[in-house]
Amino acid sequence: MDKFVIKGGRRLTGEVTISGAKNAAVGILPAVILSDEPCIIENVPTISDVNICIRILREMGADITFLGNDTYRIDPTGIRSHCVPYETARKMRASYYFLGALLGKYKKARVSMPGGCPLGARPIDQHLKAFCSLGAKYTLSQGMIDLTADKLTGNQIFFDVVTVGATMNAMLAATKAEGLTIIENAAKEPHIVDLANFLNSMGANIMGAGTDVIKIRGVQKLHGTTYSVIPDQIEAGTFMAAVAATKGDVVIRNVIPKHLESITKKMEKIGVHIEQFDDSIHVWVDGPLVKANIKTAPHPGFPTDMQSQIATLLTLAEGTSIITENIWEQRFGYVDELRRMGADITVNGKIALIEGTGRLMGAPVKACDLRAGAALIIAGLAAAGITEIEDIFHIERGYDCMEGKLRALGADIEKVSIPDNKDSSKNSSDKAAV
């Protein structure tokens, strides 16, 4: 297994380029199944969740060629199975997007229940509600979801809660359904829009993505396309927090500033300077950081995926900050690790009270999930001394060459291999891909 070793106290300076969005890529790659022709997907991040998606497609019969420069050619015409390999799919949460894609294409699908980070329950009731509204039937048995439909017919779908995953799955399944599907109370995140744009580029008829009502008029065929995944707003936000924590000065390239608005507004309140350009932002800090109160919410609110990173930044700020987590019930798993580094954080239910100490100390810590791992990297960069972060397979699920990009900005961070002292050699390769 691997770990990151960080010698903190170095100011980040220079330029960094953001990779394609994880949350968009893991929806777009399964969506290729719906095409009757090969597709070329550009700006695909090199992360383990993407690697798993590619592996699933190959195991199902797709012909995939890596063309270089983060670009893949995917020919789905060789896919003959509606079953996603269990051992591969169970390692990632977004494997459930294969349900919508396979159901839309073959009117049947078999996929394992989602895995991924331990952030609490991952109910799929809204996904199943959408599929049933379109005419599908399902069974749940031994961790597997089976979907079948004689045909899919457009219908009205109302989600009881705002859900990104179910919105994307409903779009996938409805794209080739007969007639008009109307999704109400739809999620509005940028990767919802990106998936809709990708499907439309193949010949789908989707309107309203980015609003709370999406209309999909089903089509019979989808053709091949060349499409570029949007930049990752959460990776960009993570680098913004890392620059601020080290009092650095960095230009962040390949971003869509509008996607960062909720993050930018909070950063500026904390004392971070941000200058926006067409496809880049300039981030720097030349004074003290100050307290802030933050509540996570669905887009366009402050993203839950940035909660742990902003919390780390607030441990370095002056005053008392309050963070309210409204999305995931187990998003504060990183707090105990930050306490090991000297943070003063008290958690009560969905609220965290942060007393800014202005100082963190290096310590051995473990990443408990993807964004918690990013928070610990930020803490290690700002801390005095050496920080060692274990279980970095979580981080590699969603960040493309994080350590290399940070080193280019002047950070002292190294990825090192450590021997397994537990009897876990048989599943270490599995962990590396989770």
C-alpha positions as CSV (number, residue, x, y, z in Angstrom):
1,M,0.0,0.0,0.0
2,D,1.0,3.6,-0.5
3,K,1.1,6.8,1.6
4,F,1.8,10.5,1.1
5,V,4.6,12.0,3.1
6,I,4.4,15.8,3.3
7,K,6.9,18.3,4.8
8,G,4.7,21.3,5.5
9,G,5.3,25.0,5.6
10,R,6.1,25.6,1.9
11,R,4.1,28.3,0.1
12,L,2.4,27.2,-3.1
13,T,3.3,29.3,-6.2
14,G,3.0,29.0,-10.0
15,E,0.4,27.5,-12.2
16,V,-1.7,24.3,-12.2
17,T,-4.0,22.8,-14.7
18,I,-7.3,21.2,-13.6
19,S,-8.3,17.8,-15.0
20,G,-11.6,16.6,-16.3
21,A,-14.5,16.3,-13.8
22,K,-14.7,13.0,-12.0
23,N,-18.4,13.2,-11.4
24,A,-19.1,14.0,-15.1
25,A,-16.7,11.3,-16.4
26,V,-18.2,8.5,-14.4
27,G,-21.6,9.3,-15.9
28,I,-20.5,10.0,-19.5
29,L,-18.4,6.8,-19.8
30,P,-21.4,4.4,-19.1
31,A,-23.6,6.6,-21.4
32,V,-21.4,5.6,-24.4
33,I,-23.3,2.2,-24.2
34,L,-26.3,4.0,-25.6
35,S,-24.5,4.9,-28.8
36,D,-24.8,2.8,-31.9
37,E,-21.3,4.0,-33.0
38,P,-17.9,4.6,-31.5
39,C,-17.3,7.8,-29.4
40,I,-14.2,9.8,-28.6
41,I,-14.1,11.2,-25.1
42,E,-11.5,13.9,-24.3
43,N,-10.3,15.4,-21.0
44,V,-10.9,12.2,-19.1
45,P,-9.1,12.3,-15.7
46,T,-6.6,9.6,-14.8
47,I,-8.2,8.4,-11.5
48,S,-9.2,5.0,-10.2
49,D,-12.9,5.5,-10.6
50,V,-12.4,6.1,-14.3
51,N,-10.1,3.1,-14.5
52,I,-12.9,1.0,-13.0
53,C,-15.4,2.3,-15.6
54,I,-13.0,1.6,-18.4
55,R,-12.4,-1.9,-17.0
56,I,-16.2,-2.6,-16.7
57,L,-16.8,-1.5,-20.3
58,R,-13.9,-3.7,-21.6
59,E,-15.1,-6.7,-19.6
60,M,-18.5,-6.3,-21.1
61,G,-17.1,-6.3,-24.7
62,A,-16.4,-2.7,-25.6
63,D,-13.4,-2.0,-27.7
64,I,-11.4,0.8,-26.0
65,T,-8.3,2.6,-27.2
66,F,-6.4,5.2,-25.3
67,L,-5.4,7.9,-27.8
68,G,-3.2,9.9,-25.4
69,N,-3.8,13.4,-24.0
70,D,-6.5,12.1,-21.7
71,T,-8.5,10.9,-24.7
72,Y,-10.3,7.5,-25.2
73,R,-12.0,6.0,-28.3
74,I,-14.8,3.7,-27.1
75,D,-16.6,1.4,-29.4
76,P,-19.6,-0.1,-27.6
77,T,-21.0,-2.1,-30.5
78,G,-19.3,-5.3,-29.2
79,I,-21.2,-5.2,-25.9
80,R,-23.4,-8.3,-25.7
81,S,-24.0,-8.6,-21.9
82,H,-26.4,-6.6,-19.7
83,C,-24.5,-7.7,-16.6
84,V,-21.8,-5.6,-15.0
85,P,-19.1,-7.7,-13.5
86,Y,-19.7,-7.8,-9.7
87,E,-16.2,-7.8,-8.4
88,T,-15.3,-4.7,-10.5
89,A,-18.5,-2.7,-10.0
90,R,-18.8,-3.1,-6.2
91,K,-15.6,-1.0,-5.8
92,M,-17.2,2.3,-6.9
93,R,-20.4,4.3,-6.1
94,A,-21.0,5.4,-9.7
95,S,-21.3,1.9,-11.0
96,Y,-25.1,2.5,-10.7
97,Y,-25.0,4.6,-13.9
98,F,-24.6,1.4,-15.8
99,L,-28.2,0.6,-14.7
100,G,-29.7,3.6,-16.6
101,A,-27.4,3.1,-19.7
102,L,-28.0,-0.7,-20.0
103,L,-31.7,-0.4,-19.3
104,G,-32.0,2.4,-22.0
105,K,-30.1,0.3,-24.5
106,Y,-31.1,-3.3,-23.8
107,K,-34.2,-3.0,-21.7
108,K,-32.5,-5.0,-19.0
109,A,-29.6,-4.5,-16.5
110,R,-27.8,-6.3,-13.7
111,V,-25.5,-4.3,-11.5
112,S,-24.2,-4.6,-7.9
113,M,-25.2,-2.2,-5.2
114,P,-23.0,0.9,-5.1
115,G,-19.7,1.1,-3.2
116,G,-17.3,4.0,-2.9
117,C,-16.6,6.2,0.2
118,P,-18.2,5.4,3.5
119,L,-20.3,8.6,3.8
120,G,-23.5,6.9,5.1
121,A,-26.4,5.2,3.4
122,R,-26.6,5.3,-0.3
123,P,-30.3,4.7,-1.0
124,I,-31.3,4.0,-4.6
125,D,-35.0,4.2,-4.0
126,Q,-35.3,7.4,-6.2
127,H,-33.3,5.6,-9.0
128,L,-35.7,2.7,-8.9
129,K,-38.7,5.0,-8.7
130,A,-37.6,6.6,-12.0
131,F,-37.0,3.3,-13.7
132,C,-40.4,2.0,-12.7
133,S,-42.0,5.2,-13.9
134,L,-40.6,4.4,-17.3
135,G,-42.0,0.9,-17.3
136,A,-39.2,-1.2,-15.7
137,K,-39.5,-3.8,-13.0
138,Y,-36.8,-4.6,-10.5
139,T,-35.6,-7.2,-8.0
140,L,-33.0,-6.8,-5.3
141,S,-31.2,-10.0,-4.2
142,Q,-27.8,-10.7,-2.6
143,G,-26.4,-7.2,-3.3
144,M,-27.5,-7.2,-6.9
145,I,-30.0,-5.0,-8.7
146,D,-31.9,-6.6,-11.7
147,L,-34.0,-4.4,-14.0
148,T,-36.2,-5.6,-16.9
149,A,-38.7,-3.8,-19.2
150,D,-40.7,-5.0,-22.2
151,K,-40.4,-1.4,-23.4
152,L,-39.6,2.0,-21.9
153,T,-42.3,4.7,-22.1
154,G,-41.8,8.4,-21.3
155,N,-43.5,9.5,-18.1
156,Q,-43.5,12.2,-15.4
157,I,-40.9,11.6,-12.7
158,F,-40.9,13.6,-9.5
159,F,-38.0,13.1,-7.1
160,D,-38.9,13.3,-3.4
161,V,-35.4,14.7,-2.7
162,V,-32.9,16.4,-4.9
163,T,-30.6,13.6,-6.1
164,V,-27.7,13.9,-8.6
165,G,-27.3,10.1,-9.2
166,A,-31.0,9.5,-9.8
167,T,-31.4,12.5,-12.0
168,M,-28.5,11.2,-14.2
169,N,-29.8,7.7,-14.2
170,A,-33.3,8.9,-15.2
171,M,-31.8,10.8,-18.1
172,L,-29.8,7.8,-19.3
173,A,-32.9,5.5,-19.2
174,A,-35.3,8.0,-20.7
175,T,-33.1,9.0,-23.7
176,K,-34.3,6.1,-25.8
177,A,-37.7,5.7,-24.2
178,E,-40.8,6.2,-26.3
179,G,-42.4,9.6,-25.9
180,L,-41.7,12.5,-23.5
181,T,-40.2,12.2,-20.0
182,I,-40.4,15.1,-17.6
183,I,-38.1,15.0,-14.5
184,E,-39.2,17.4,-11.7
185,N,-37.2,18.4,-8.7
186,A,-34.1,17.5,-10.8
187,A,-30.6,18.1,-9.5
188,K,-28.8,21.1,-11.2
189,E,-25.1,20.3,-10.8
190,P,-22.7,21.1,-13.7
191,H,-22.1,17.4,-14.3
192,I,-25.9,17.0,-14.9
193,V,-25.6,19.6,-17.7
194,D,-22.4,17.9,-19.0
195,L,-24.1,14.5,-19.3
196,A,-27.1,16.1,-21.1
197,N,-24.8,17.9,-23.5
198,F,-22.9,14.7,-24.2
199,L,-26.2,12.8,-24.9
200,N,-27.4,15.6,-27.1
201,S,-24.2,15.5,-29.1
202,M,-25.1,11.9,-29.9
203,G,-28.5,12.9,-31.1
204,A,-30.6,12.8,-27.9
205,N,-33.3,15.5,-27.3
206,I,-32.8,16.8,-23.7
207,M,-33.9,20.2,-22.6
208,G,-33.7,22.0,-19.3
209,A,-30.6,20.4,-17.8
210,G,-29.3,22.8,-15.1
211,T,-32.9,23.7,-14.0
212,D,-35.2,21.7,-11.7
213,V,-37.3,20.5,-14.6
214,I,-35.7,18.4,-17.4
215,K,-37.6,17.3,-20.5
216,I,-36.4,14.3,-22.6
217,R,-38.1,13.3,-25.8
218,G,-37.0,9.8,-26.6
219,V,-35.1,8.9,-29.8
220,Q,-34.6,5.6,-31.5
221,K,-30.9,5.8,-32.3
222,L,-27.8,7.6,-31.0
223,H,-24.7,8.2,-33.1
224,G,-21.0,8.5,-32.3
225,T,-19.5,11.8,-31.2
226,T,-16.4,13.5,-30.0
227,Y,-16.9,15.2,-26.6
228,S,-14.7,16.9,-24.0
229,V,-15.5,16.4,-20.3
230,I,-15.8,19.6,-18.3
231,P,-13.1,20.7,-15.8
232,D,-13.4,19.4,-12.2
233,Q,-14.9,22.1,-10.0
234,I,-14.0,20.2,-6.8
235,E,-10.4,19.7,-7.8
236,A,-10.2,23.4,-8.6
237,G,-11.8,24.2,-5.2
238,T,-9.3,21.9,-3.5
239,F,-6.4,23.7,-5.0
240,M,-7.9,27.0,-4.1
241,A,-8.1,25.9,-0.4
242,A,-4.5,24.5,-0.6
243,V,-3.2,27.8,-2.0
244,A,-5.0,29.7,0.8
245,A,-3.8,27.4,3.5
246,T,-0.2,28.0,2.5
247,K,-0.6,31.7,1.9
248,G,0.4,31.0,-1.7
249,D,-0.1,32.7,-5.1
250,V,-1.3,30.4,-7.9
251,V,-3.0,30.6,-11.3
252,I,-5.5,27.7,-11.7
253,R,-6.1,26.9,-15.4
254,N,-8.8,24.9,-17.2
255,V,-11.7,25.9,-15.0
256,I,-15.2,27.3,-15.6
257,P,-15.4,30.2,-13.1
258,K,-19.2,30.1,-13.0
259,H,-19.1,26.6,-11.6
260,L,-16.9,27.8,-8.8
261,E,-19.1,30.7,-7.7
262,S,-20.3,29.3,-4.4
263,I,-16.7,28.3,-3.5
264,T,-15.3,31.6,-4.6
265,K,-17.8,33.6,-2.5
266,K,-16.9,31.7,0.7
267,M,-13.2,31.9,0.0
268,E,-13.4,35.6,-0.4
269,K,-15.2,36.0,2.9
270,I,-12.4,34.1,4.6
271,G,-9.8,36.5,3.2
272,V,-8.7,34.8,-0.1
273,H,-8.1,37.0,-3.1
274,I,-9.5,35.6,-6.4
275,E,-9.3,37.2,-9.8
276,Q,-11.4,35.5,-12.6
277,F,-10.5,35.2,-16.3
278,D,-12.3,33.3,-19.1
279,D,-11.0,29.8,-18.2
280,S,-8.7,30.4,-15.3
281,I,-8.5,32.1,-11.9
282,H,-5.7,33.7,-9.9
283,V,-5.7,32.9,-6.2
284,W,-3.5,34.4,-3.5
285,V,-3.5,35.4,0.2
286,D,-1.6,38.3,1.6
287,G,-3.2,38.7,5.0
288,P,-5.0,36.9,7.8
289,L,-7.7,34.4,7.2
290,V,-11.0,35.0,9.1
291,K,-13.9,33.0,10.4
292,A,-17.0,32.0,8.3
293,N,-20.2,30.1,8.6
294,I,-20.9,27.5,5.8
295,K,-23.9,25.3,5.0
296,T,-23.7,22.7,2.4
297,A,-26.5,22.4,-0.1
298,P,-27.3,21.1,-3.6
299,H,-26.1,23.2,-6.5
300,P,-25.9,26.2,-6.7
301,G,-25.3,26.0,-2.9
302,F,-21.9,25.3,-1.3
303,P,-20.9,21.7,-2.4
304,T,-20.7,19.0,0.2
305,D,-17.6,17.7,-1.7
306,M,-15.7,20.9,-0.6
307,Q,-16.8,20.8,3.1
308,S,-13.8,19.0,4.6
309,Q,-11.3,21.2,2.6
310,I,-12.9,24.4,3.7
311,A,-13.1,23.1,7.3
312,T,-9.3,22.6,7.2
313,L,-8.8,26.1,5.9
314,L,-10.9,27.5,8.8
315,T,-8.8,25.8,11.4
316,L,-6.1,28.3,10.3
317,A,-8.5,31.3,10.4
318,E,-9.1,33.7,13.2
319,G,-12.2,33.2,15.3
320,T,-15.0,30.6,15.5
321,S,-16.5,29.1,12.4
322,I,-19.6,26.9,12.0
323,I,-20.1,24.3,9.3
324,T,-23.5,22.7,8.8
325,E,-23.5,19.5,6.7
326,N,-26.9,19.0,5.0
327,I,-26.1,16.3,2.5
328,W,-24.1,13.3,4.0
329,E,-24.6,12.2,7.6
330,Q,-21.0,10.9,7.9
331,R,-19.1,13.7,6.2
332,F,-17.2,14.6,9.5
333,G,-15.1,11.5,9.6
334,Y,-12.0,13.5,8.9
335,V,-12.3,15.5,12.2
336,D,-10.5,13.1,14.4
337,E,-7.6,13.1,12.1
338,L,-7.4,16.9,12.0
339,R,-7.5,16.9,15.8
340,R,-4.4,14.7,15.8
341,M,-2.8,17.7,14.0
342,G,-3.9,20.2,16.6
343,A,-7.2,21.3,15.2
344,D,-9.9,22.4,17.7
345,I,-13.2,21.0,16.2
346,T,-16.3,19.9,18.0
347,V,-19.0,18.0,16.2
348,N,-22.6,17.8,17.2
349,G,-24.8,15.9,14.7
350,K,-24.6,17.7,11.4
351,I,-22.8,20.8,12.9
352,A,-19.1,21.3,13.4
353,L,-17.8,24.1,15.5
354,I,-14.2,25.2,14.5
355,E,-12.1,27.3,16.8
356,G,-9.4,28.7,14.6
357,T,-6.0,28.0,16.1
358,G,-3.9,29.4,13.2
359,R,-1.5,26.5,13.5
360,L,-1.4,22.8,12.6
361,M,1.3,20.2,13.4
362,G,2.4,17.3,11.3
363,A,1.2,13.9,12.4
364,P,0.4,10.4,11.1
365,V,-3.2,10.3,9.8
366,K,-5.5,8.2,7.6
367,A,-7.8,9.3,4.8
368,C,-11.3,7.9,5.6
369,D,-12.8,9.0,2.2
370,L,-11.9,10.9,-0.9
371,R,-12.6,14.5,0.2
372,A,-11.3,13.8,3.7
373,G,-8.0,12.7,2.1
374,A,-7.9,16.0,0.2
375,A,-8.5,17.9,3.5
376,L,-5.6,16.1,5.1
377,I,-3.3,16.9,2.2
378,I,-4.2,20.6,2.7
379,A,-3.6,20.3,6.4
380,G,-0.2,18.6,5.8
381,L,0.9,21.4,3.4
382,A,0.1,24.0,6.0
383,A,1.3,22.2,9.1
384,A,4.7,22.5,10.8
385,G,6.7,19.3,10.5
386,I,5.9,16.0,8.7
387,T,2.5,14.6,7.9
388,E,2.1,11.0,6.8
389,I,-1.3,10.1,5.2
390,E,-2.2,6.5,4.8
391,D,-5.1,4.9,2.8
392,I,-4.5,7.3,-0.1
393,F,-6.4,4.9,-2.4
394,H,-9.4,7.0,-1.4
395,I,-7.7,10.2,-2.7
396,E,-6.7,8.5,-6.0
397,R,-10.4,7.7,-6.7
398,G,-11.0,11.4,-7.6
399,Y,-7.7,13.4,-8.0
400,D,-5.5,13.1,-11.1
401,C,-1.8,13.0,-10.0
402,M,-2.4,15.2,-7.0
403,E,1.1,14.8,-5.7
404,G,2.7,15.7,-9.0
405,K,0.7,18.8,-9.4
406,L,1.5,19.9,-5.9
407,R,5.2,19.3,-6.3
408,A,5.1,21.5,-9.4
409,L,3.8,24.3,-7.2
410,G,6.6,23.9,-4.7
411,A,5.1,21.5,-2.2
412,D,7.3,18.9,-0.5
413,I,5.1,15.8,-1.0
414,E,6.1,12.3,-1.9
415,K,4.2,9.1,-2.5
416,V,6.0,6.1,-0.9
417,S,5.2,2.4,-0.6
418,I,4.8,0.8,2.8
419,P,4.6,-2.9,3.6
420,D,1.3,-4.4,4.7
421,N,1.8,-5.5,8.3
422,K,-1.7,-6.9,8.4
423,D,-2.9,-10.0,6.7
424,S,-4.4,-8.1,3.8
425,S,-2.1,-8.8,0.9
426,K,-4.9,-10.8,-0.8
427,N,-7.1,-7.7,-1.1
428,S,-4.6,-4.9,-1.3
429,S,-4.9,-4.8,-5.1
430,D,-8.7,-4.5,-4.7
431,K,-8.3,-1.5,-2.3
432,A,-6.1,0.3,-4.8
433,A,-8.9,0.5,-7.2
434,V,-11.7,1.5,-4.9
